[in-house]
Amino acid sequence: MRPKSFILLAIALGCGLAASIGIRQVMDANANRPAAQLDTTPIYVALHNINLGDPINASMVSLEEWPADRVPPGAILSLDDLEGRRPRTTLVQGTPILEAQLLAAGEFADPIVNIPDGYRLSTIAVNAEKSAAGLLSPGDRVDVQLYVAANARAGIPEAKTRVILQNIRVFAVEQVVQRSAEGDEAKAIPKTVSLLVTPEQASKVDLAQNLGELSLIPRNPNDEESTAMVEVTAADLLGSGVSRNSREEEQNRDAIQEPQPGFFDTVMGMMKRAAEERPPFKMEIVEAEEVREMLFNPTSLAPLSGQHDSLNGTRGVQASKVKYSGDGRIDFTPKAGSENDFPIDLGGTK
């Protein structure tokens, strides 16, 4: 090998060795540098869903470190603030427990205080197979339907069904959560539903429960229309034809919405009404020593009907030859075969 090539190879090896040593030093320095400190705050979160009104204990919650700038206002920081208290709403697994979600110590959830004045709560038993109770939530609207079987002793000759109440608000629904051995949760169908009714309606519900079976029929919350209390018997059901629905009726296609007047139409309508309310325009005609008065339409300025005789005796005008159009204006169209082409006799001006 020539000396020049040997020198270049030695220089390249030296540069590579120096670079590798420098990279190793930088990596070691970064590895030994302490990690940036993140400010955290310990708060309590729910280990699993906690139902409304259930007393909270230490086995239901966990203390977790949260970034200080992410801690929600009112988060519980001490276990003493949780022991024995009850949630006013369902607490979801993994979410922070807030002071606003809890009732005061020793306080129980009491929905009775939310009953409006003049109303009562009527609780009825529901059947999952015969009612839509699994779909209902507080605040929904339902119709209450009664079914009674034939009972000659009770004066009911044949089985019948009838809607006894309409547009009734669901106040409360029994909620039971069952947990399996694996920890999975399954919501059970409620067995009772509380309805918000008047005292008279509460009496009807109580009597109906003793006569037969009640079913709840959910309705659209915006539908407040009442229908006739139709009663259906077994004879009606077996003897009537087939009843069917249509997509057009379900989609309210037949509902015609009246077009709302635009800005221009509204202004023109206001001007028209203002013109109709204006009094007639008056004009005084002075003839020698007599003063006559004529009335004109304030908009078209046409003389009002019934005043044509006011022109009689006016100098230079023969009222008998004056014609008026349908809108009350003077018609200057010459009559066929007339002596003059103008319906005013100018003889007095010659």
C-alpha positions as CSV (number, residue, x, y, z in Angstrom):
1,M,0.0,0.0,0.0
2,R,1.2,3.4,-0.9
3,P,2.0,5.8,2.0
4,K,-0.7,8.3,0.8
5,S,-3.5,5.7,0.9
6,F,-2.4,4.5,4.3
7,I,-2.5,8.1,5.7
8,L,-6.1,8.7,4.3
9,L,-7.3,5.4,5.8
10,A,-5.9,6.3,9.2
11,I,-7.6,9.7,9.1
12,A,-11.0,8.1,8.2
13,L,-10.8,5.6,11.0
14,G,-9.9,8.3,13.5
15,C,-12.9,10.5,12.5
16,G,-15.3,7.6,12.8
17,L,-13.9,6.7,16.2
18,A,-14.3,10.3,17.4
19,A,-17.9,10.5,16.1
20,S,-18.9,7.3,17.9
21,I,-17.4,8.4,21.2
22,G,-19.3,11.7,20.9
23,I,-22.6,10.1,20.2
24,R,-22.2,7.7,23.1
25,Q,-21.5,10.6,25.5
26,V,-24.6,12.5,24.3
27,M,-26.8,9.4,24.8
28,D,-25.4,8.7,28.3
29,A,-26.1,12.3,29.3
30,N,-29.7,12.2,28.1
31,A,-30.2,8.9,29.9
32,N,-28.9,10.2,33.2
33,R,-31.0,13.5,33.0
34,P,-33.9,13.4,35.4
35,A,-37.4,13.4,33.8
36,A,-39.5,16.5,33.8
37,Q,-41.7,16.7,36.9
38,L,-45.5,16.7,36.2
39,D,-47.7,18.3,38.8
40,T,-50.4,15.8,39.8
41,T,-53.3,15.7,42.3
42,P,-54.8,12.6,43.9
43,I,-58.6,12.4,43.4
44,Y,-61.2,9.7,43.9
45,V,-62.8,8.0,40.9
46,A,-65.5,5.3,40.7
47,L,-64.3,1.8,40.3
48,H,-67.6,0.7,38.7
49,N,-71.0,2.3,38.1
50,I,-72.7,3.4,41.3
51,N,-76.4,3.7,41.3
52,L,-78.5,6.6,42.4
53,G,-79.0,6.5,46.2
54,D,-76.5,3.7,46.9
55,P,-74.3,4.4,49.9
56,I,-70.6,4.8,48.9
57,N,-67.8,3.0,50.7
58,A,-64.1,2.5,50.1
59,S,-64.5,-0.6,48.0
60,M,-66.4,1.4,45.3
61,V,-63.7,4.1,44.7
62,S,-60.0,4.4,43.9
63,L,-57.5,7.1,44.5
64,E,-55.8,8.1,41.3
65,E,-53.2,10.7,40.3
66,W,-54.5,13.3,37.8
67,P,-52.7,16.2,36.2
68,A,-53.2,19.2,38.3
69,D,-54.5,21.3,35.4
70,R,-57.0,18.5,34.5
71,V,-58.7,18.1,37.8
72,P,-62.4,19.1,37.5
73,P,-63.7,21.6,40.0
74,G,-65.3,20.0,43.0
75,A,-63.4,16.7,42.8
76,I,-63.3,14.7,46.0
77,L,-59.8,14.6,47.5
78,S,-60.5,12.9,50.8
79,L,-62.2,9.5,51.6
80,D,-63.9,11.1,54.6
81,D,-65.9,13.2,52.2
82,L,-67.3,10.1,50.6
83,E,-68.0,7.6,53.3
84,G,-71.7,7.0,53.9
85,R,-72.8,9.6,51.3
86,R,-75.1,8.8,48.4
87,P,-75.0,9.9,44.8
88,R,-77.8,12.1,43.5
89,T,-77.2,10.7,40.0
90,T,-75.6,7.5,38.6
91,L,-71.8,7.6,38.8
92,V,-70.0,6.2,35.8
93,Q,-67.0,3.9,36.1
94,G,-63.6,5.7,35.7
95,T,-65.0,9.2,36.1
96,P,-64.0,11.6,38.9
97,I,-66.5,11.9,41.8
98,L,-67.6,15.5,42.2
99,E,-69.2,17.2,45.2
100,A,-72.2,18.3,43.1
101,Q,-73.0,14.6,42.3
102,L,-73.4,13.7,46.0
103,L,-76.2,14.2,48.5
104,A,-75.3,15.7,51.9
105,A,-74.3,13.4,54.6
106,G,-77.3,11.5,56.0
107,E,-79.5,12.8,53.2
108,F,-81.6,10.4,51.0
109,A,-82.8,10.9,47.5
110,D,-86.4,12.1,47.8
111,P,-88.1,12.5,44.4
112,I,-91.5,13.1,46.2
113,V,-90.6,16.7,46.8
114,N,-90.6,17.2,43.0
115,I,-94.3,16.4,42.6
116,P,-96.1,19.5,41.2
117,D,-98.9,20.9,43.3
118,G,-102.3,19.4,42.5
119,Y,-100.8,16.1,41.2
120,R,-100.3,12.7,42.6
121,L,-98.1,9.7,41.9
122,S,-99.8,6.5,40.8
123,T,-97.6,3.4,40.6
124,I,-98.7,0.6,38.4
125,A,-97.2,-2.9,37.8
126,V,-95.9,-3.5,34.3
127,N,-95.2,-6.7,32.4
128,A,-92.2,-6.9,30.1
129,E,-94.2,-9.1,27.6
130,K,-97.2,-6.9,27.5
131,S,-95.8,-3.4,28.0
132,A,-93.0,-1.2,26.6
133,A,-91.7,-0.6,30.1
134,G,-88.2,-1.4,29.0
135,L,-88.2,1.6,26.6
136,L,-89.5,4.1,29.1
137,S,-87.6,6.7,31.0
138,P,-88.7,9.5,33.4
139,G,-90.2,12.3,31.4
140,D,-91.7,10.2,28.6
141,R,-95.4,10.4,27.7
142,V,-97.7,7.4,27.5
143,D,-101.3,6.4,27.1
144,V,-102.8,4.0,29.7
145,Q,-104.8,1.1,28.2
146,L,-107.0,-1.3,30.2
147,Y,-107.9,-4.8,29.2
148,V,-110.7,-6.6,31.0
149,A,-111.8,-10.2,30.5
150,A,-115.4,-11.3,30.2
151,N,-117.1,-11.5,33.7
152,A,-120.8,-11.9,33.8
153,R,-120.9,-11.4,37.6
154,A,-119.1,-8.1,37.3
155,G,-121.4,-7.0,34.4
156,I,-118.8,-7.4,31.7
157,P,-120.4,-9.6,29.1
158,E,-117.4,-9.9,26.8
159,A,-113.7,-9.1,26.8
160,K,-112.8,-5.6,25.8
161,T,-109.9,-3.1,25.8
162,R,-110.0,0.7,26.2
163,V,-107.6,3.6,26.5
164,I,-108.5,5.3,29.8
165,L,-105.8,8.0,30.0
166,Q,-103.8,9.9,27.4
167,N,-100.6,11.9,27.4
168,I,-99.6,10.9,30.9
169,R,-96.1,11.8,32.1
170,V,-93.8,9.0,33.4
171,F,-92.5,10.3,36.7
172,A,-90.2,7.5,37.8
173,V,-89.2,4.0,36.5
174,E,-87.9,1.3,38.7
175,Q,-84.2,0.7,37.8
176,V,-82.5,-2.5,38.9
177,V,-78.9,-3.3,37.8
178,Q,-77.8,-6.9,38.1
179,R,-74.1,-7.8,38.1
180,S,-72.9,-11.2,36.9
181,A,-70.0,-13.1,38.4
182,E,-67.7,-11.9,35.6
183,G,-68.6,-8.3,36.5
184,D,-70.8,-7.6,33.5
185,E,-73.9,-5.6,34.0
186,A,-77.4,-6.3,32.6
187,K,-80.3,-3.9,33.0
188,A,-83.4,-5.7,34.2
189,I,-86.8,-4.7,32.9
190,P,-88.6,-2.6,35.6
191,K,-91.6,-4.0,37.3
192,T,-93.2,-0.8,38.3
193,V,-93.7,2.6,36.7
194,S,-94.9,5.8,38.6
195,L,-97.2,8.1,36.6
196,L,-97.9,11.8,37.4
197,V,-101.7,12.1,37.5
198,T,-104.5,14.2,39.0
199,P,-106.5,12.8,42.0
200,E,-109.3,11.8,39.7
201,Q,-107.0,10.0,37.3
202,A,-105.3,8.3,40.2
203,S,-108.8,6.9,41.2
204,K,-109.3,5.6,37.7
205,V,-105.9,3.9,37.6
206,D,-106.6,2.2,41.0
207,L,-110.0,0.9,39.8
208,A,-108.6,-0.2,36.5
209,Q,-105.8,-2.2,38.2
210,N,-108.5,-4.1,40.1
211,L,-110.7,-4.7,37.1
212,G,-108.0,-6.0,34.6
213,E,-104.5,-5.5,33.2
214,L,-103.0,-2.1,32.4
215,S,-100.5,-1.5,29.5
216,L,-98.5,1.6,28.8
217,I,-98.4,2.8,25.2
218,P,-95.5,5.2,24.5
219,R,-96.2,8.3,22.4
220,N,-94.2,11.0,20.8
221,P,-93.3,13.7,23.4
222,N,-94.4,16.4,21.0
223,D,-97.8,14.8,20.2
224,E,-100.3,16.3,22.6
225,E,-103.4,15.6,20.6
226,S,-106.2,13.6,22.3
227,T,-108.2,11.0,20.4
228,A,-111.7,9.6,21.1
229,M,-111.8,6.9,23.8
230,V,-112.3,4.0,21.4
231,E,-113.4,0.7,23.0
232,V,-112.6,-2.5,21.2
233,T,-114.4,-5.8,21.9
234,A,-113.6,-9.3,20.8
235,A,-116.5,-9.1,18.3
236,D,-115.1,-5.9,16.8
237,L,-111.6,-7.4,16.6
238,L,-112.8,-10.6,14.9
239,G,-115.5,-9.1,12.7
240,S,-113.7,-6.0,11.4
241,G,-111.4,-5.9,8.3
242,V,-107.6,-5.6,8.3
243,S,-106.3,-2.3,9.6
244,R,-103.1,-1.0,8.0
245,N,-100.8,1.9,8.2
246,S,-99.1,3.9,5.4
247,R,-95.7,5.5,5.1
248,E,-97.4,8.7,4.0
249,E,-99.4,9.0,7.2
250,E,-96.4,8.0,9.4
251,Q,-94.2,10.7,7.7
252,N,-97.0,13.4,7.9
253,R,-96.8,14.0,4.2
254,D,-100.4,15.2,4.1
255,A,-99.6,18.0,6.5
256,I,-99.7,21.2,4.4
257,Q,-97.8,24.1,5.8
258,E,-99.3,27.5,4.9
259,P,-96.6,29.7,3.4
260,Q,-95.6,32.5,5.5
261,P,-95.8,36.0,3.9
262,G,-92.5,37.5,2.9
263,F,-91.3,41.0,3.9
264,F,-92.6,42.6,0.6
265,D,-96.0,41.0,1.0
266,T,-96.3,42.1,4.6
267,V,-95.4,45.7,3.8
268,M,-97.9,45.8,0.8
269,G,-100.6,44.3,3.0
270,M,-100.0,46.9,5.6
271,M,-100.1,49.7,3.0
272,K,-103.3,48.3,1.6
273,R,-105.0,48.1,5.0
274,A,-103.8,51.7,5.7
275,A,-105.3,52.9,2.4
276,E,-108.6,51.1,3.1
277,E,-108.8,52.9,6.5
278,R,-108.2,56.4,5.0
279,P,-111.2,58.6,4.8
280,P,-112.5,59.6,1.3
281,F,-110.9,62.7,-0.3
282,K,-113.3,65.7,-0.4
283,M,-113.5,68.4,-3.0
284,E,-115.6,71.6,-2.8
285,I,-117.0,72.8,-6.1
286,V,-118.0,76.5,-6.1
287,E,-120.6,77.4,-8.7
288,A,-122.0,81.0,-8.5
289,E,-123.4,81.2,-5.0
290,E,-123.6,77.5,-4.5
291,V,-120.9,75.2,-3.0
292,R,-121.0,71.5,-3.8
293,E,-119.0,68.8,-2.2
294,M,-117.8,65.6,-3.9
295,L,-116.0,62.5,-2.4
296,F,-113.2,60.7,-4.2
297,N,-111.4,57.4,-3.5
298,P,-108.2,58.2,-1.5
299,T,-106.1,55.8,-3.5
300,S,-107.4,55.9,-7.1
301,L,-108.9,59.5,-6.8
302,A,-112.0,58.2,-8.7
303,P,-115.3,59.9,-7.7
304,L,-117.3,57.6,-5.4
305,S,-120.5,56.2,-6.8
306,G,-123.9,57.9,-6.1
307,Q,-122.6,61.4,-6.7
308,H,-123.1,61.8,-10.4
309,D,-126.0,64.1,-9.9
310,S,-123.6,66.6,-8.3
311,L,-122.5,67.6,-11.7
312,N,-126.0,68.7,-12.8
313,G,-126.2,72.4,-13.4
314,T,-122.5,72.8,-13.7
315,R,-121.8,75.3,-16.5
316,G,-120.5,73.8,-19.7
317,V,-121.1,70.2,-18.6
318,Q,-124.1,68.1,-19.7
319,A,-124.4,65.5,-17.0
320,S,-126.7,63.3,-19.1
321,K,-123.8,62.7,-21.6
322,V,-121.2,61.9,-18.9
323,K,-120.3,58.2,-18.8
324,Y,-118.5,56.4,-15.9
325,S,-116.4,53.3,-16.1
326,G,-116.7,50.4,-13.7
327,D,-114.2,51.8,-11.3
328,G,-116.1,55.2,-11.1
329,R,-113.8,57.2,-13.4
330,I,-115.2,59.4,-16.2
331,D,-115.3,57.6,-19.5
332,F,-114.3,60.0,-22.4
333,T,-114.8,57.4,-25.1
334,P,-117.3,58.9,-27.7
335,K,-120.6,57.2,-28.3
336,A,-121.3,55.8,-31.7
337,G,-123.2,58.3,-33.9
338,S,-122.8,61.2,-31.5
339,E,-122.6,64.7,-32.8
340,N,-119.4,65.5,-30.9
341,D,-116.4,63.3,-30.3
342,F,-116.1,64.7,-26.8
343,P,-118.8,64.2,-24.1
344,I,-118.6,67.9,-23.1
345,D,-120.7,70.5,-24.9
346,L,-118.5,73.5,-25.7
347,G,-121.4,75.5,-27.1
348,G,-121.4,77.7,-24.0
349,T,-117.8,78.7,-24.6
350,K,-118.2,79.9,-28.1
